[in-house]
Amino acid sequence: MCKYKKPISLILTAALLVCVTSCSQSGEGNNGADTSDTVSSSSAPQSSFAEPNVADIDENAETGTITWLVYEDLLSSMSGMVNLFETRYGGSIEQQMTSSGSAYFDKLGSLIAIGDSPDIVRYEWRAFPHGMSYNMYTPLDSYIDLDSELWKGVKPVAEQYVYNGKHYYVPNSLDTNFALNYNNRVLEENGMEDPMEMLNNGTWTWSAFEAMLKQWVDMDSDHIGYNGVGGMIFVMTTGTKTIDITDGNIVNNLKNENVNRCMLWLENMRKQGLLGASAEQQARGMINGYVDPGAAFVDGNLLFLGMNPSWAYGAAKESLDKAGLENEMKFVPFPRDELADTYYQGGNTIGFMIPAGAHNVKGALDWITLNRIEETDEDNIAGAKALAISDAKGYYPKCANADCNDTSDSRDDKNRHIFTDEENAEGMSTCPSCGEARREKYKVVWSEEQYDLFMEMKSTDGRFTLLFDNVYGFNDDVSNLLIGTGSLLDAPVFEDESYTNLVDTLYNSVESYIDFYRNLMKSGGGAVTALPDDNPAG
């Protein structure tokens, strides 16, 4: 970090309320994405802010209090990090909450417009390029050295978020976001090869994947080869993004040779009954596309579920364990395109951004730095792995006896004993107050092989090159054309639609919307008139 000697100064030109959109991610359907933690709005700004003038601040100044704007209680969900921020940096956090995800971006625009910006916000998919197009954020190039030991691990990914030559966002951690989850016990029982072995042998390819799907669906009329996310993630295995932002340009790749080749491959597999539930299966009540991972493998009919393993793996395993069903849940990356020059995978990022006009940039940078330090700390990494693969019993934090009548300082408002960290570390299995046996808490136990793969898929140092498609980076009109029911990237996978016909019909509509952002990028923000009509000519 550079040393700074005076606070950042910003001149805001917008007097109007700015409504910046974010990705519509209230659920994970056939949209090709993990949709658990982002916001939705479709309104567009009518005016842009001036680009922030980044001035020096004193690196040695006190951290002080930072304000963040959120739509869920991060003080509670990130309480451990908040405590570290207080103890290590002497900082504190004031939280402003909005009533919903939609209200979140409206509120952010309003606060920037009146000169009362929060100091930090969480990264959302629509921040890039949509929010950056309106100069909503402070560039970080003067503050973060991507070649430093702390940040070099995310540099290849951060470069994918460059807007007009500047880094407004540097993620503190990476996520797999997409993988093929499966129950290997089912494969063993049916004499099928484990994709994990194929991955390790270098044979986990499109062809191998298709052959497995065909082998599976040919066994039984109730079998479904694949459900989950749609075409976007498969496209990325070619090394091509459907919508790319690079070298100051926004590139529409929907007619790109790789995209077309991948989508026609998927369309053909759908015609063969290898992807999703057929019409006959749906008539029998079987699910097509999105499936709750907690229910996906219970009936034994689904081979692969394409979904974020961070939660799908555990949800699936827990449901099978509690149902007493034999299982060996695993996941692997989506198969490699034989024509690609390396192993490409879609991913996600986690991090924070500093809004334009933030008053405590120094404190915000300290928070960002702390998150990266904790993410890369070797003890934390080792501890997380040890916990994940441990089969030690877990317990609920309080005594289960309603009549516990604990009189110690460690009790709740109903006088039930709350087990201390020391008691948990000792593995205490009974309440020291009443002698009641502790209630065990279910714990997902990872295999070491699976956990190591999970971490490799989140890394820039392994076999995989992470790509981040910009489909969700614009507005709802753009993403709805590309993702979801009837869309370019999902309908050929789950709805028996022709990709060629869809491209012919919708390509110009996508171009019309993207041109709006191309013009913004060229102008560096500036005055905005309006987005294209909702249904521009195809």
C-alpha positions as CSV (number, residue, x, y, z in Angstrom):
1,M,0.0,0.0,0.0
2,C,1.2,3.5,-0.8
3,K,1.4,6.1,1.9
4,Y,-1.2,8.9,1.8
5,K,-1.2,12.2,3.5
6,K,-4.6,13.7,2.9
7,P,-8.2,12.4,2.6
8,I,-9.7,11.5,-0.7
9,S,-11.5,14.3,-2.4
10,L,-14.4,13.7,-4.7
11,I,-16.6,16.1,-6.7
12,L,-19.9,14.5,-7.5
13,T,-21.7,15.8,-10.5
14,A,-24.9,13.9,-10.2
15,A,-27.8,15.5,-8.4
16,L,-30.3,12.8,-9.3
17,L,-30.9,9.6,-7.5
18,V,-28.8,6.9,-9.1
19,C,-30.3,3.5,-9.3
20,V,-27.6,1.0,-10.1
21,T,-28.7,-2.5,-10.9
22,S,-27.4,-5.8,-9.6
23,C,-27.8,-9.4,-10.7
24,S,-31.2,-11.1,-10.2
25,Q,-30.0,-13.9,-8.0
26,S,-32.8,-14.9,-5.7
27,G,-32.6,-18.6,-6.6
28,E,-30.6,-21.0,-8.6
29,G,-32.6,-22.3,-11.6
30,N,-31.4,-23.1,-15.1
31,N,-29.5,-19.9,-15.0
32,G,-26.0,-21.3,-14.8
33,A,-25.0,-19.6,-11.6
34,D,-25.0,-19.8,-7.8
35,T,-27.6,-17.2,-6.9
36,S,-27.5,-17.2,-3.1
37,D,-26.1,-13.8,-2.2
38,T,-26.8,-11.0,-4.7
39,V,-29.3,-8.4,-5.4
40,S,-31.9,-7.5,-8.0
41,S,-33.0,-4.2,-9.6
42,S,-33.7,-3.3,-13.2
43,S,-33.8,0.5,-13.0
44,A,-31.2,2.5,-14.8
45,P,-29.4,5.7,-13.8
46,Q,-30.2,8.8,-15.6
47,S,-26.9,10.5,-14.8
48,S,-23.4,9.4,-13.9
49,F,-21.0,10.5,-11.2
50,A,-17.7,12.1,-12.0
51,E,-14.7,9.7,-11.8
52,P,-13.2,9.9,-8.3
53,N,-10.0,11.8,-7.9
54,V,-7.8,9.4,-5.8
55,A,-5.7,11.5,-3.4
56,D,-3.1,10.4,-0.9
57,I,-4.1,9.2,2.6
58,D,-1.8,8.6,5.6
59,E,-1.0,4.9,5.8
60,N,-0.2,5.3,9.5
61,A,-3.5,6.9,10.4
62,E,-5.8,5.2,12.8
63,T,-8.3,2.8,11.2
64,G,-11.3,4.4,12.8
65,T,-14.9,3.5,12.1
66,I,-16.0,2.4,8.7
67,T,-19.6,2.2,7.5
68,W,-20.9,-0.4,5.2
69,L,-24.2,-0.7,3.4
70,V,-25.7,-4.2,3.3
71,Y,-28.9,-6.0,2.7
72,E,-28.2,-8.8,5.2
73,D,-26.7,-8.7,8.6
74,L,-22.9,-9.0,8.0
75,L,-22.1,-8.0,11.5
76,S,-23.6,-11.3,12.7
77,S,-22.6,-13.6,9.8
78,M,-19.0,-12.2,9.8
79,S,-18.7,-11.7,13.5
80,G,-15.3,-13.4,13.7
81,M,-13.8,-11.0,11.1
82,V,-15.5,-8.1,12.8
83,N,-13.9,-9.0,16.1
84,L,-10.4,-9.3,14.4
85,F,-10.9,-5.9,12.8
86,E,-11.5,-4.5,16.3
87,T,-8.7,-6.3,18.1
88,R,-6.0,-6.1,15.4
89,Y,-6.7,-2.7,13.8
90,G,-8.6,-0.9,16.5
91,G,-11.4,-0.4,14.0
92,S,-15.1,-0.5,14.3
93,I,-18.0,-1.0,11.9
94,E,-21.3,0.8,11.6
95,Q,-23.9,-1.1,9.6
96,Q,-26.6,0.4,7.4
97,M,-29.1,-2.1,6.2
98,T,-31.7,-1.9,3.4
99,S,-35.0,-3.7,3.3
100,S,-34.1,-5.7,0.2
101,G,-31.6,-6.3,-2.4
102,S,-33.4,-4.0,-4.8
103,A,-33.4,-1.2,-2.3
104,Y,-29.7,-1.8,-1.6
105,F,-28.4,-0.3,-4.9
106,D,-31.0,2.5,-4.9
107,K,-29.8,3.5,-1.4
108,L,-26.1,3.3,-2.5
109,G,-26.8,5.7,-5.4
110,S,-28.7,8.1,-3.1
111,L,-25.9,8.2,-0.6
112,I,-23.2,8.8,-3.2
113,A,-25.4,11.6,-4.7
114,I,-25.7,13.5,-1.4
115,G,-22.0,13.1,-0.5
116,D,-22.7,10.6,2.3
117,S,-21.2,7.4,0.8
118,P,-20.6,4.3,2.9
119,D,-16.9,3.4,3.2
120,I,-17.3,-0.2,1.9
121,V,-19.8,-2.5,0.1
122,R,-19.7,-6.1,-0.8
123,Y,-18.9,-7.0,-4.5
124,E,-22.0,-7.9,-6.5
125,W,-22.1,-9.3,-10.0
126,R,-23.6,-6.1,-11.4
127,A,-20.8,-4.0,-10.1
128,F,-18.8,-5.0,-13.2
129,P,-19.3,-3.5,-15.6
130,H,-22.7,-1.9,-14.8
131,G,-21.8,-0.1,-11.5
132,M,-18.3,0.8,-12.8
133,S,-19.9,2.4,-15.9
134,Y,-21.4,5.0,-13.7
135,N,-18.2,5.7,-11.6
136,M,-19.8,4.3,-8.5
137,Y,-16.5,2.9,-7.1
138,T,-13.1,4.1,-6.2
139,P,-10.1,2.6,-8.2
140,L,-7.8,0.6,-6.1
141,D,-4.6,0.7,-8.2
142,S,-2.9,3.2,-5.9
143,Y,-3.7,1.1,-2.8
144,I,-3.2,-2.6,-3.7
145,D,-0.1,-4.1,-5.2
146,L,-1.2,-7.2,-7.1
147,D,2.4,-8.3,-7.5
148,S,2.9,-8.4,-3.7
149,E,3.0,-11.7,-1.9
150,L,-0.3,-11.1,-0.3
151,W,-2.3,-10.5,-3.5
152,K,-0.4,-12.3,-6.3
153,G,-2.6,-15.4,-5.9
154,V,-5.7,-13.5,-7.1
155,K,-4.0,-11.3,-9.7
156,P,-5.0,-13.5,-12.7
157,V,-8.6,-13.2,-11.6
158,A,-8.4,-9.5,-10.7
159,E,-7.2,-8.8,-14.2
160,Q,-10.6,-10.1,-15.6
161,Y,-12.3,-7.2,-13.7
162,V,-10.3,-4.3,-15.2
163,Y,-12.5,-1.5,-16.4
164,N,-11.0,1.2,-18.6
165,G,-7.6,0.2,-17.5
166,K,-8.3,0.4,-13.7
167,H,-8.9,-2.1,-10.9
168,Y,-12.0,-1.1,-9.0
169,Y,-12.3,-4.6,-7.6
170,V,-9.7,-7.0,-6.2
171,P,-11.3,-10.2,-4.7
172,N,-10.0,-11.5,-1.4
173,S,-11.0,-15.1,-2.2
174,L,-12.1,-17.3,-5.0
175,D,-14.9,-19.9,-5.2
176,T,-15.6,-22.9,-7.4
177,N,-19.2,-22.0,-8.0
178,F,-19.7,-24.8,-10.5
179,A,-19.0,-28.5,-10.4
180,L,-20.6,-31.9,-11.2
181,N,-21.8,-33.5,-8.0
182,Y,-22.5,-37.3,-8.0
183,N,-22.9,-40.3,-5.8
184,N,-20.0,-42.6,-6.6
185,R,-21.6,-45.6,-4.9
186,V,-24.3,-45.6,-7.7
187,L,-21.5,-45.6,-10.3
188,E,-19.8,-48.5,-8.6
189,E,-23.0,-50.5,-8.4
190,N,-23.6,-50.0,-12.2
191,G,-20.0,-50.7,-13.3
192,M,-19.2,-47.2,-14.3
193,E,-15.9,-45.5,-14.1
194,D,-15.3,-42.8,-11.4
195,P,-15.0,-39.3,-13.0
196,M,-12.4,-38.5,-10.3
197,E,-10.1,-41.2,-11.7
198,M,-10.7,-39.9,-15.2
199,L,-9.8,-36.4,-14.0
200,N,-6.6,-37.6,-12.5
201,N,-5.8,-39.6,-15.6
202,G,-6.4,-36.7,-17.9
203,T,-9.4,-38.4,-19.6
204,W,-12.2,-36.3,-18.1
205,T,-13.4,-34.7,-21.4
206,W,-16.6,-33.8,-23.2
207,S,-16.5,-37.2,-24.9
208,A,-16.2,-39.1,-21.7
209,F,-19.0,-37.1,-20.1
210,E,-21.3,-37.7,-23.0
211,A,-20.5,-41.4,-23.0
212,M,-21.3,-41.7,-19.3
213,L,-24.7,-39.9,-19.8
214,K,-25.7,-42.2,-22.6
215,Q,-24.6,-45.3,-20.6
216,W,-26.7,-44.1,-17.7
217,V,-29.9,-43.1,-19.4
218,D,-29.9,-46.3,-21.5
219,M,-30.1,-48.4,-18.3
220,D,-33.5,-47.3,-17.1
221,S,-36.4,-45.1,-18.3
222,D,-36.3,-43.2,-15.0
223,H,-32.7,-42.3,-15.3
224,I,-31.7,-38.6,-15.8
225,G,-28.1,-37.9,-17.0
226,Y,-27.7,-34.3,-16.0
227,N,-29.7,-31.6,-14.1
228,G,-28.6,-28.2,-12.7
229,V,-27.1,-25.1,-14.3
230,G,-27.4,-24.4,-18.0
231,G,-25.1,-23.7,-20.9
232,M,-22.9,-20.9,-19.7
233,I,-20.7,-23.1,-17.6
234,F,-20.2,-25.6,-20.4
235,V,-19.3,-22.8,-22.8
236,M,-16.5,-21.6,-20.4
237,T,-14.8,-25.0,-20.7
238,T,-13.9,-23.9,-24.3
239,G,-11.9,-21.0,-22.8
240,T,-14.5,-18.5,-24.2
241,K,-16.8,-16.2,-22.3
242,T,-20.2,-15.6,-23.9
243,I,-19.8,-11.9,-23.0
244,D,-16.3,-10.7,-22.4
245,I,-14.8,-7.4,-21.3
246,T,-11.2,-7.1,-22.3
247,D,-8.8,-4.4,-23.6
248,G,-11.4,-1.8,-23.1
249,N,-13.9,-3.6,-25.2
250,I,-17.2,-5.4,-24.5
251,V,-17.3,-8.5,-26.8
252,N,-20.4,-10.4,-27.7
253,N,-19.3,-14.0,-28.4
254,L,-22.7,-15.5,-29.0
255,K,-21.7,-16.2,-32.6
256,N,-18.2,-17.2,-31.7
257,E,-17.1,-20.6,-33.1
258,N,-16.4,-22.1,-29.7
259,V,-19.7,-20.9,-28.2
260,N,-21.7,-22.2,-31.2
261,R,-19.8,-25.5,-31.2
262,C,-20.5,-26.0,-27.4
263,M,-24.2,-25.0,-27.6
264,L,-24.8,-27.3,-30.6
265,W,-23.2,-30.2,-28.7
266,L,-25.5,-29.5,-25.7
267,E,-28.5,-29.2,-28.0
268,N,-27.7,-32.6,-29.6
269,M,-27.4,-34.2,-26.2
270,R,-30.7,-32.8,-25.2
271,K,-32.3,-34.3,-28.3
272,Q,-30.8,-37.7,-27.2
273,G,-32.4,-37.4,-23.8
274,L,-29.1,-37.0,-22.0
275,L,-29.7,-33.6,-20.4
276,G,-32.6,-32.8,-18.1
277,A,-35.9,-34.7,-17.8
278,S,-37.7,-35.7,-21.0
279,A,-41.3,-34.7,-21.6
280,E,-42.3,-38.2,-20.7
281,Q,-40.3,-38.1,-17.4
282,Q,-41.7,-34.7,-16.6
283,A,-45.2,-36.0,-17.1
284,R,-44.4,-38.6,-14.5
285,G,-43.5,-35.8,-12.1
286,M,-39.7,-35.9,-12.6
287,I,-37.8,-32.6,-12.3
288,N,-36.1,-30.8,-15.3
289,G,-33.3,-28.4,-14.7
290,Y,-32.8,-27.1,-11.2
291,V,-33.1,-29.7,-8.5
292,D,-32.7,-29.1,-4.7
293,P,-29.4,-30.8,-3.9
294,G,-30.9,-32.1,-0.7
295,A,-33.4,-34.2,-2.8
296,A,-31.4,-34.7,-6.0
297,F,-29.9,-38.1,-5.3
298,V,-32.4,-39.7,-2.9
299,D,-34.3,-41.7,-5.5
300,G,-31.0,-42.8,-7.2
301,N,-32.2,-41.7,-10.7
302,L,-29.9,-38.6,-11.3
303,L,-26.3,-39.1,-12.4
304,F,-24.8,-35.6,-12.3
305,L,-26.0,-32.4,-10.6
306,G,-24.3,-29.2,-11.9
307,M,-24.2,-26.9,-9.0
308,N,-21.9,-25.1,-6.5
309,P,-20.2,-27.8,-4.5
310,S,-19.6,-25.4,-1.6
311,W,-23.2,-26.2,-0.5
312,A,-24.6,-28.8,-2.9
313,Y,-22.0,-31.4,-1.9
314,G,-22.9,-31.1,1.8
315,A,-26.6,-30.8,1.3
316,A,-26.7,-33.9,-0.9
317,K,-24.5,-36.0,1.5
318,E,-26.5,-35.0,4.6
319,S,-29.8,-36.0,3.0
320,L,-28.4,-39.4,2.0
321,D,-26.8,-40.0,5.3
322,K,-30.0,-39.1,7.3
323,A,-32.0,-41.4,5.0
324,G,-29.7,-44.2,5.7
325,L,-28.7,-44.6,2.0
326,E,-25.3,-45.8,0.9
327,N,-23.3,-43.0,-0.6
328,E,-19.9,-41.6,-1.5
329,M,-20.7,-38.1,-2.6
330,K,-18.1,-36.6,-4.8
331,F,-17.7,-33.7,-7.3
332,V,-15.4,-33.0,-10.2
333,P,-15.0,-30.0,-12.5
334,F,-17.1,-29.8,-15.7
335,P,-15.4,-31.9,-18.4
336,R,-12.5,-30.5,-20.4
337,D,-13.1,-29.4,-24.0
338,E,-10.8,-31.6,-26.1
339,L,-10.1,-28.6,-28.4
340,A,-9.2,-26.2,-25.6
341,D,-5.6,-25.4,-24.8
342,T,-6.0,-26.0,-21.1
343,Y,-8.5,-26.9,-18.4
344,Y,-11.0,-23.9,-18.1
345,Q,-13.5,-23.6,-15.3
346,G,-16.2,-21.1,-14.4
347,G,-15.8,-19.6,-10.9
348,N,-16.9,-16.9,-8.6
349,T,-15.2,-14.3,-6.4
350,I,-15.8,-12.8,-2.9
351,G,-14.6,-9.4,-1.9
352,F,-15.4,-5.8,-1.1
353,M,-15.3,-2.5,-3.0
354,I,-14.9,1.1,-1.9
355,P,-17.7,3.4,-3.1
356,A,-17.0,6.7,-4.7
357,G,-17.0,9.4,-2.1
358,A,-16.1,7.1,0.8
359,H,-15.0,9.1,3.8
360,N,-12.7,6.6,5.5
361,V,-10.7,5.0,2.7
362,K,-7.9,4.0,5.0
363,G,-10.3,2.0,7.3
364,A,-11.9,0.4,4.2
365,L,-8.5,-0.7,2.9
366,D,-7.6,-2.1,6.3
367,W,-10.8,-4.2,6.2
368,I,-10.1,-5.4,2.7
369,T,-6.5,-6.3,3.7
370,L,-7.6,-8.1,6.8
371,N,-9.9,-10.4,4.8
372,R,-7.1,-11.3,2.4
373,I,-4.6,-11.9,5.2
374,E,-7.1,-14.3,6.9
375,E,-7.8,-16.0,3.6
376,T,-4.2,-16.8,3.0
377,D,-3.1,-17.5,6.5
378,E,-1.5,-21.0,6.6
379,D,-2.8,-21.8,10.0
380,N,-6.4,-20.9,8.9
381,I,-6.0,-23.0,5.8
382,A,-4.7,-26.0,7.7
383,G,-7.4,-25.6,10.4
384,A,-10.2,-25.4,7.8
385,K,-9.0,-28.6,6.2
386,A,-8.6,-30.4,9.5
387,L,-12.2,-29.5,10.5
388,A,-13.6,-30.5,7.1
389,I,-12.1,-34.0,7.1
390,S,-12.5,-34.7,10.8
391,D,-15.1,-37.3,11.8
392,A,-15.1,-36.1,15.4
393,K,-18.6,-35.7,16.9
394,G,-20.2,-32.3,16.8
395,Y,-22.7,-31.0,19.4
396,Y,-25.2,-28.2,19.6
397,P,-23.9,-25.3,21.7
398,K,-26.5,-25.5,24.5
399,C,-27.8,-28.1,26.8
400,A,-30.9,-29.9,25.4
401,N,-32.5,-30.2,28.8
402,A,-35.2,-27.6,29.3
403,D,-34.9,-28.1,33.1
404,C,-31.2,-27.7,33.2
405,N,-31.3,-24.9,35.8
406,D,-27.7,-24.0,35.3
407,T,-26.5,-21.4,37.7
408,S,-23.1,-20.6,36.1
409,D,-22.2,-17.6,34.2
410,S,-22.3,-19.6,31.0
411,R,-26.1,-20.0,30.6
412,D,-28.8,-18.6,28.4
413,D,-31.9,-16.7,29.5
414,K,-33.7,-20.0,30.2
415,N,-30.9,-21.3,32.4
416,R,-29.7,-23.8,29.9
417,H,-25.9,-24.4,30.0
418,I,-23.9,-22.9,27.1
419,F,-20.8,-25.0,26.5
420,T,-17.6,-22.9,26.6
421,D,-14.8,-23.1,24.1
422,E,-12.7,-25.0,26.6
423,E,-15.5,-27.6,27.2
424,N,-15.9,-28.0,23.4
425,A,-12.2,-28.4,23.0
426,E,-12.2,-31.1,25.6
427,G,-15.0,-32.9,23.8
428,M,-17.3,-32.7,26.8
429,S,-20.3,-34.9,26.0
430,T,-22.6,-34.3,29.0
431,C,-23.8,-31.1,30.6
432,P,-21.7,-30.2,33.7
433,S,-24.8,-28.7,35.3
434,C,-27.5,-31.4,35.0
435,G,-25.6,-34.4,33.5
436,E,-27.8,-34.5,30.4
437,A,-26.1,-36.1,27.3
438,R,-25.3,-33.5,24.7
439,R,-27.4,-33.5,21.5
440,E,-25.2,-34.5,18.6
441,K,-25.1,-32.2,15.5
442,Y,-24.8,-33.7,12.1
443,K,-21.5,-32.9,10.4
444,V,-20.5,-33.5,6.7
445,V,-17.2,-35.3,6.6
446,W,-15.1,-34.6,3.5
447,S,-12.6,-37.0,2.1
448,E,-9.1,-35.6,2.0
449,E,-9.0,-36.2,-1.8
450,Q,-12.2,-34.3,-2.3
451,Y,-11.2,-31.4,-0.1
452,D,-7.8,-31.0,-1.9
453,L,-9.6,-30.9,-5.2
454,F,-12.1,-28.4,-3.8
455,M,-9.2,-26.1,-2.8
456,E,-7.4,-26.6,-6.1
457,M,-10.5,-25.6,-8.0
458,K,-10.5,-22.3,-6.0
459,S,-6.9,-21.6,-6.8
460,T,-5.0,-20.0,-9.6
461,D,-2.0,-22.4,-8.9
462,G,-3.5,-25.7,-9.9
463,R,-4.6,-27.4,-13.1
464,F,-7.5,-25.1,-13.8
465,T,-7.9,-21.6,-15.3
466,L,-10.8,-19.8,-13.7
467,L,-13.0,-17.7,-16.0
468,F,-15.7,-15.2,-15.0
469,D,-18.4,-14.6,-17.6
470,N,-19.9,-11.2,-17.7
471,V,-23.5,-12.3,-18.5
472,Y,-24.7,-11.0,-15.2
473,G,-22.7,-7.8,-15.2
474,F,-25.2,-5.6,-17.0
475,N,-28.9,-5.4,-16.3
476,D,-31.8,-7.8,-16.0
477,D,-32.8,-7.3,-19.7
478,V,-29.4,-8.7,-20.8
479,S,-29.2,-11.6,-18.4
480,N,-32.8,-12.6,-19.0
481,L,-32.0,-12.9,-22.7
482,L,-29.1,-15.2,-22.0
483,I,-30.0,-17.1,-18.8
484,G,-33.3,-18.8,-17.7
485,T,-36.4,-20.0,-19.3
486,G,-36.5,-19.5,-23.1
487,S,-33.0,-18.0,-23.1
488,L,-30.1,-18.4,-25.5
489,L,-27.9,-20.4,-23.2
490,D,-30.4,-22.5,-21.3
491,A,-33.3,-23.3,-23.6
492,P,-31.2,-25.6,-25.9
493,V,-30.2,-27.5,-22.8
494,F,-33.5,-28.0,-21.1
495,E,-36.3,-26.9,-23.5
496,D,-35.6,-28.6,-26.8
497,E,-34.9,-25.2,-28.5
498,S,-32.5,-24.6,-31.4
499,Y,-29.5,-22.5,-30.5
500,T,-29.1,-21.4,-34.1
501,N,-32.7,-20.1,-34.2
502,L,-32.4,-18.4,-30.9
503,V,-29.2,-16.6,-31.9
504,D,-30.9,-15.4,-35.1
505,T,-33.8,-14.1,-33.2
506,L,-32.1,-12.5,-30.1
507,Y,-28.6,-11.6,-31.1
508,N,-29.4,-8.0,-32.2
509,S,-31.4,-7.5,-29.0
510,V,-28.3,-8.4,-26.9
511,E,-26.2,-6.2,-29.1
512,S,-28.5,-3.3,-28.6
513,Y,-28.2,-3.4,-24.9
514,I,-24.5,-4.0,-24.9
515,D,-23.9,-1.1,-27.2
516,F,-25.3,1.2,-24.5
517,Y,-22.5,0.0,-22.2
518,R,-19.9,0.2,-24.9
519,N,-20.8,3.9,-25.3
520,L,-20.6,4.4,-21.6
521,M,-17.1,2.8,-21.5
522,K,-15.9,5.0,-24.3
523,S,-17.2,8.2,-22.7
524,G,-16.0,7.3,-19.2
525,G,-19.4,7.7,-17.8
526,G,-20.9,11.1,-18.4
527,A,-24.5,11.9,-19.1
528,V,-26.9,9.0,-19.7
529,T,-30.1,9.2,-21.6
530,A,-31.8,5.8,-21.4
531,L,-31.3,2.1,-22.0
532,P,-32.7,0.7,-25.2
533,D,-36.4,-0.2,-25.4
534,D,-37.3,-3.4,-23.4
535,N,-37.8,-5.2,-26.7
536,P,-35.5,-3.7,-29.3
537,A,-35.9,-5.1,-32.8
538,G,-34.4,-8.5,-33.3
